[in-house]
Structure formats: structure tokens, C-alpha cells
Amino acid sequence: MSSETRLIQVRQHVLKQNDVAARALRRRFQDAGVYVVSLVSSPGTGKTAFLEKLLDLLRARHRVAAVVGDLATDNDARRLARAQVPIRQITTGMACHLEAEMVRNALEGWRLEDLDFLFIENVGNLVCPSTYDLGEELRLVLLSVTEGEDKPLKYPPIFNSSDMAVITKIDLADAVEFDRAAARRSIESVRPGMDVVEVSAKTGQGMDYWPSFFEERLAQFRKGRAATASKAGIPDHV
């Protein structure tokens, strides 16, 4: 057996294990009625700043929490804690992505039934996270104006595995000569019909879009959950 064949087999085994763990997580989230959103991006896109604003916007009317992944530090978790919501840190060491089992372990001791939204901030990477399901209902991929318009063309799997694209740091678009139309064409060529939202966590531009968006998503999610429970004859307590 060649080393290449062995590597493929090991990778398939790891992905299969993750898929099993992710399905269990998704059932757990659905049973608890918590809407789970994951955020993926390369380093430096403003992912943590964006999430910090989201938590601040949502916490007044909803029960929110976040799980944060990083290779070595807890800097992002300490920063997000300023939003005064539950935060858990996952330090991955050498791993360049989060896995479902890591998320499951991080949630130990939390009553998911007490949450409306759970956000999962993945490690900054546009490659590995694309193949690892975390049991989320929605995956947002972030692209900053400082990265260039062709990022989706260079990393198509992460855009194909995501549900929406968020263009961040839009306040710097003119300064870095960011071509909005070209960026949207790149996204469209990789993922036709993908919704794209432009934001600036610094100025607040585009951030007023999210509270109503997530409220609608939560309502649809719980309506669908209630319908499924009704068909199965299971009481819906959430």
C-alpha cells in the first residue's frame, strides 16, 4: 500500500468520524431549539470584530453565546467576553480548523435550551474548515476588501460549503481600490445565487441588517422543528 493511499484512507476515516459527530450535534441543537451559525474566513478579515458587533446587537432581545477557535491564544475569547454573553475558547494547537468533537467538548456544562443563538468562530483558514461540518444551520464565509476580489476563485470549496458571503471592512473599499462588482462576479462564478452582504464593524455599515435577518431565521427554524416534532408525535417544549 502506498503512503498516498494510506493518507487518503486516514483522511476519509477522520471525515467520516466528524460527520457522525456533526450529525449528533445537529440533532442536539435542533432538540434544544438553538440556531447555530458558524463563521469562516482567512486570518485578518475582521471576523472577531464582526462577531463582537453581532453579539452586542442580539443580546438585548435574545439569549446568545459563542464558541471561539484559535491555534494558540484566548485573545478572541477575552475580546468577545466584553459583550457580556457566555463565551468558550477552543485552543486547537496544531489543528488548522475546528472539528465537531471539539465543539461538543466545548459545550459541556452549557444548557443549550437556554440559548436562542450559538455562534461558532472557526480558526482563520479558507482551506481545512470547508470539509468539516460542525452541525451548524448556517455558515457565513467572510471576505475582507483588503484580500482582493479573486479570493473566491482561489478557494472555491469554502464558498461552495457556505450559505452566505459577508464582505467586511467595506469602509476601506475606496482606499484599497476594491472592485465590488469584480468580487461579486467571483463569488457568483463559484456559488451562483449566493447572497452577499457588505459590512463594516468599525462604522456599523450593514450591521443593522442582521438582527431582523437572524430573528427570521430563528422563527423559521423553530417552526420547522415544531412541525417535525408534531409529525413524530413528540411534544415541543421550546
C-alpha angles and dihedrals in degrees: 000000000000121000089241092056090047091051091052092050093050091048092050090050092051092048091048091052090049092050091053091050091045092053090052090049092049091052089049092051092047093049090051093046093233118145110222124205125184125200123208130180144129118276116285100024093121093255094147093045090051092049092047090056092046093053091049092049095048103038095076092067105016141048106247137173138170141213115205128200125204136157099234118347141058092217094118093048092051090048094050091048086075087076087067096232129119111284130184125191125215113196107197100187105200096357113109094204144030121259129206092249091055090053092047091053092047091055094057110129095018120117101222089192087070092062135079097186133023119188122199117199109200127210113278102268135114097201117048100037092061093077099041116087112205098188092259125153094213133026120198120196115203125210121182124212089237092064099064134252097270098064093107090054091052095046107029098155094065091050092046091052094047129082101212138014123224119197106207135198089031089161087073095050096104094042093055094036092241113185106219094188093051092049092051090048089053091051092045092051091054100036112017114212095013113156113240126197125188117214145169116202088191099056098023094240110158094003094108087068095070108063094060091038093056093041090056091047092050092050092050091046094052093042090055091046092051091049091051092048091049092053090050092047092242119143113242109221100172 
